[in-house]
Amino acid sequence: MEFRPCIDLHDGKVKQIVGSTLGYQDKSVVENFISDYDAAYYAEMFKKDGLTGGHVIMLGTGNEEAAFLALKTYPNGLQIGGGITDENAKKYIDAGATHIIVTSFIFHDGKLDMERLEKLVQKVGKEHIVIDLSCRKRDGKWFVVTDKWTKFSDFEVNEASISEIEQYCDELLIHAVDVEGKRSGMQEELVQDLALWTSIPTTYAGGVRSLEDLQKFNNLSKGRLHVTIGSALDIFGGDLSYRKVVSFCETK
């Protein structure tokens, strides 16, 4: 199990927000934390601690400058997502990102667009692609949600679909949308399912809030999944020690 750190960017600042509140014109974005430090500060921290596979997520427009600053600070140490397409993917790889992360570009109109996915593979190679299968449960099944997590797709996340989509990427990133950013505990069933279904490096995000949760996560996933933690960490305004998380994961 690896700890994968994150740098979430919103309006050019490092923030922790409740992701499921994005994308609605009639609702305010719920912000858990706004940092006094820039993206380079966190990138340098993760670099010093030897953490790889962390993700920089651009939540909306106005975040490119901050994102490029993070990539420049920690070249070949971070992944990047948010508004990635086949047209702009290569510039982020060229700027130092190890991978680009995609959801809405390849899932649109409620369906997986294989033509777009294949174009992306042609542009940067599957070895540089992380597919984000962030999902919600509906009728007892997991479905990918897109457009800032406001719309259900018809893509069911299960063993068969994961086996197919793994052929087009190097890693998977999966947010448990209903608990992400809420510090309310992980979706244990999803963790168990993903540990059984995935065969490539897969990072789970959502709800982990304590060292006890981390231990439970490791037990449920049998060490097969990586984990990211945002709002719960003390470096992002929470109560969970970032330093203790790094130390814990180094022993697993």
CORSUL-V428714 format. One record per pair of residues at least 12 apart in sequence whose C-alpha atoms are under 10 Angstrom apart, sorted by the first residue. I is the first residue (numbers start at 1). J is the second residue. Records with the same first field share a line. If there is no record, write none. Layout:
I: J + J
//
This chain:
1: 201 + 202 + 203 + 214 + 217 + 218 + 221 + 222 + 223 + 224 + 225 + 226 + 227 + 248 + 249 + 250 + 251 + 252
2: 51 + 52 + 53 + 201 + 202 + 203 + 223 + 224 + 225 + 226 + 227 + 228 + 246 + 248 + 249 + 250 + 251 + 252
3: 51 + 52 + 53 + 54 + 203 + 204 + 214 + 225 + 226 + 227 + 228 + 229 + 245 + 246 + 247 + 248 + 249 + 250 + 252
4: 46 + 51 + 52 + 53 + 54 + 55 + 78 + 203 + 204 + 205 + 226 + 227 + 228 + 229 + 230 + 246 + 249
5: 42 + 43 + 46 + 51 + 52 + 53 + 54 + 55 + 56 + 78 + 227 + 228 + 229 + 230 + 242 + 246
6: 42 + 43 + 46 + 53 + 54 + 55 + 56 + 57 + 78 + 79 + 80 + 228 + 229 + 230
7: 38 + 39 + 40 + 42 + 43 + 54 + 55 + 56 + 57 + 58 + 66 + 67 + 70 + 78 + 79 + 80 + 230 + 236
8: 39 + 55 + 56 + 57 + 58 + 59 + 63 + 67 + 80 + 81 + 82 + 230
9: 34 + 38 + 39 + 56 + 57 + 58 + 59 + 60 + 61 + 62 + 63 + 64 + 66 + 67 + 82
10: 31 + 34 + 57 + 58 + 59 + 60 + 61 + 62 + 63 + 66
11: 58 + 59 + 60 + 61 + 62 + 63 + 64 + 66
12: 38 + 39 + 58 + 59 + 60 + 61 + 62 + 63 + 64 + 65 + 66 + 67
13: 34 + 35 + 36 + 37 + 38 + 39 + 58 + 62 + 63 + 66 + 67
14: 33 + 34 + 35 + 36 + 37 + 38 + 39 + 40 + 41 + 42 + 56 + 57 + 58 + 63 + 66 + 67 + 236
15: 31 + 32 + 33 + 34 + 35 + 36 + 37 + 38 + 39 + 59 + 230 + 231 + 236 + 237
16: 30 + 31 + 32 + 33 + 34 + 35 + 181 + 230 + 231 + 232 + 236 + 237
17: 29 + 30 + 31 + 32 + 33 + 34 + 59 + 180 + 181 + 182 + 230 + 231
18: 30 + 31 + 32 + 33 + 177 + 178 + 179 + 180 + 181 + 182 + 183 + 231
19: 31 + 59 + 148 + 149 + 150 + 175 + 177 + 178 + 179 + 180 + 181 + 182
20: 148 + 149 + 150 + 177 + 178 + 179 + 180 + 181 + 182
21: 148 + 149 + 150
22: 59 + 60 + 147 + 148 + 149 + 150
23: 59 + 60 + 147 + 148 + 149 + 150 + 151
24: 148 + 149 + 150
30: 181
31: 181 + 231
32: 181 + 182 + 230 + 231 + 232 + 236 + 237 + 238
33: 230 + 231 + 235 + 236 + 237 + 238
34: 236 + 237
35: 235 + 236 + 237
38: 66 + 67 + 69 + 70
39: 56 + 65 + 66 + 67 + 68 + 69 + 70 + 71 + 73
40: 66 + 67 + 68 + 69 + 70 + 71 + 72 + 73 + 74
41: 69 + 70 + 73
42: 70 + 73 + 74 + 235
43: 55 + 56 + 67 + 69 + 70 + 71 + 72 + 73 + 74 + 75 + 77 + 78
44: 70 + 71 + 72 + 73 + 74
45: 73 + 74
46: 74 + 77 + 78 + 246
47: 73 + 74 + 75 + 76 + 77 + 78
48: 74
49: 243 + 246
50: 77 + 246
51: 77 + 78 + 246
52: 74 + 76 + 77 + 78 + 79 + 98
53: 76 + 77 + 78 + 79 + 80 + 97 + 98 + 99 + 171 + 203 + 226 + 228
54: 77 + 78 + 79 + 80 + 98 + 99 + 203 + 227 + 228
55: 77 + 78 + 79 + 80 + 81 + 97 + 98 + 99 + 100 + 101 + 173 + 228
56: 68 + 70 + 71 + 78 + 79 + 80 + 81 + 82 + 97 + 100 + 101
57: 79 + 80 + 81 + 82 + 83 + 100 + 101
58: 80 + 81 + 82 + 83 + 84
59: 81 + 82 + 83 + 148
60: 82 + 83 + 148
61: 82 + 83
63: 82
64: 82 + 92
67: 80 + 81 + 92 + 95 + 97
68: 80 + 92 + 95 + 96 + 97
69: 95
70: 95 + 96 + 97
71: 92 + 93 + 94 + 95 + 96 + 97 + 98
72: 95 + 96 + 97
73: 96
74: 96 + 97
75: 93 + 94 + 95 + 96 + 97 + 98
76: 93 + 94 + 95 + 96 + 97 + 98 + 99
77: 96 + 97 + 98 + 99
78: 96 + 97 + 98 + 99 + 100
79: 92 + 93 + 96 + 97 + 98 + 99 + 100 + 101 + 128 + 129 + 130
80: 92 + 93 + 96 + 97 + 98 + 99 + 100 + 101 + 102 + 129 + 130
81: 97 + 99 + 100 + 101 + 102 + 103 + 130 + 131 + 132
82: 100 + 101 + 102 + 103 + 104 + 105 + 148
83: 101 + 102 + 103 + 104 + 105
84: 100 + 101 + 102 + 103 + 104 + 105 + 106 + 120
85: 100 + 101 + 102 + 103 + 104 + 105 + 106 + 116 + 117 + 119 + 120 + 123
86: 102 + 105 + 106 + 116 + 117 + 118 + 119 + 120 + 121 + 122 + 123 + 124
87: 119 + 120 + 123
88: 100 + 120 + 123
89: 101 + 102 + 120 + 123 + 124 + 128 + 129
90: 120 + 123 + 124 + 125 + 128
91: 124
92: 124
93: 124 + 128
94: 124
97: 128
98: 127 + 128 + 129 + 130
99: 124 + 125 + 126 + 127 + 128 + 129 + 130 + 131 + 169 + 170 + 171
100: 120 + 124 + 126 + 127 + 128 + 129 + 130 + 131
101: 128 + 129 + 130 + 131 + 132 + 169 + 171 + 172 + 173
102: 117 + 120 + 129 + 130 + 131 + 132 + 133 + 172 + 173
103: 130 + 131 + 132 + 133 + 134 + 144 + 145 + 146 + 147 + 148 + 149 + 173
104: 131 + 132 + 133 + 144 + 145 + 146 + 147 + 148 + 149 + 153
105: 117 + 120 + 146 + 147
106: 118 + 119 + 120 + 131 + 132 + 146
107: 133 + 144 + 145 + 146 + 147 + 152 + 153 + 154 + 155
108: 145 + 146 + 147 + 151 + 152 + 153
109: 146 + 147 + 151 + 152 + 153 + 154
110: 144 + 145 + 146 + 147 + 151 + 152 + 153 + 154 + 155
111: 144 + 146 + 152 + 153 + 154 + 155
112: 144 + 153 + 154 + 155 + 165
114: 165 + 168
117: 129 + 131 + 165 + 168 + 169
118: 168
120: 168 + 169
121: 168 + 169
125: 168 + 169 + 170
126: 166 + 167 + 168 + 169 + 170 + 171
127: 168 + 169 + 170 + 171
128: 168 + 169 + 170 + 171
129: 168 + 169 + 170 + 171 + 172
130: 166 + 168 + 169 + 170 + 171 + 172 + 173 + 201 + 202 + 203
131: 165 + 166 + 168 + 169 + 170 + 171 + 172 + 173 + 174 + 202
132: 144 + 145 + 146 + 171 + 172 + 173 + 174 + 175 + 202 + 203
133: 145 + 146 + 155 + 156 + 157 + 162 + 165 + 172 + 173 + 174 + 175 + 176 + 204
134: 146 + 149 + 157 + 172 + 173 + 174 + 175 + 176 + 177 + 178 + 180 + 204 + 205 + 206
135: 149 + 152 + 153 + 155 + 156 + 157 + 174 + 175 + 176 + 177 + 178 + 190
136: 149 + 152 + 156 + 157 + 175 + 176 + 177 + 178 + 179 + 190
137: 152 + 156 + 157 + 176 + 177 + 178 + 190
138: 152 + 156
141: 156 + 157 + 158
142: 154 + 155 + 156 + 157 + 158 + 176 + 190 + 193
143: 155 + 156 + 157 + 158
144: 156 + 157 + 174 + 175 + 176 + 177
145: 175 + 177
149: 175 + 177 + 178
157: 190 + 193 + 194 + 197
158: 193 + 194 + 196 + 197 + 198
159: 193 + 194 + 196 + 197 + 198 + 199
160: 197 + 198
161: 197
162: 194 + 197 + 198 + 199 + 200
163: 197 + 198 + 199 + 200
166: 198 + 199 + 200 + 201
167: 200
169: 200
170: 200 + 201 + 202
171: 198 + 199 + 200 + 201 + 202 + 203
172: 198 + 199 + 200 + 201 + 202 + 203 + 204
173: 201 + 202 + 203 + 204 + 205 + 226 + 227 + 228
174: 190 + 191 + 194 + 202 + 203 + 204 + 205 + 206 + 227 + 228
175: 187 + 190 + 203 + 204 + 205 + 206 + 207 + 228
176: 188 + 190 + 191 + 204 + 205 + 206 + 207
177: 205 + 206 + 207
178: 206 + 207
179: 205 + 206 + 207 + 208
180: 205 + 206 + 207 + 208 + 229 + 230 + 231
181: 205 + 206 + 207 + 208 + 209 + 229 + 230 + 231 + 232
182: 206 + 207 + 208 + 209 + 230 + 231 + 232
183: 206 + 207 + 208 + 209 + 210 + 229 + 230 + 231 + 232 + 233 + 238
184: 206 + 207 + 208 + 209 + 232
185: 206 + 207 + 208 + 209 + 210 + 213
186: 204 + 205 + 206 + 207 + 208 + 209 + 213 + 214 + 216 + 217
187: 204 + 205 + 206 + 207 + 208 + 217
188: 207 + 216 + 217 + 220 + 221
189: 220
190: 204 + 220 + 221
191: 203 + 204 + 205 + 217 + 218 + 220 + 221 + 222 + 224 + 225
192: 217 + 219 + 220 + 221 + 222 + 224 + 225
193: 220 + 221
194: 221 + 224 + 225
195: 220 + 221 + 222 + 223 + 224 + 225 + 226
196: 221 + 222 + 224 + 225
198: 224 + 225
199: 224 + 225
200: 224 + 225
201: 224 + 225 + 226
202: 224 + 225 + 226 + 227
203: 224 + 225 + 226 + 227 + 228
204: 217 + 221 + 225 + 226 + 227 + 228 + 229
205: 226 + 227 + 228 + 229 + 230
206: 227 + 228 + 229 + 230 + 231
207: 228 + 229 + 230 + 231 + 232
208: 227 + 228 + 229 + 230 + 231 + 232 + 233 + 240
209: 229 + 230 + 231 + 232 + 233 + 238 + 239 + 240 + 241
210: 229 + 232 + 233 + 239 + 240 + 241 + 244 + 245
211: 240 + 241 + 244 + 245 + 248 + 249
214: 227 + 229 + 245 + 248 + 249
215: 248 + 249 + 252
218: 249 + 252
223: 252
226: 249
227: 249
229: 242 + 245
230: 242
233: 245
//
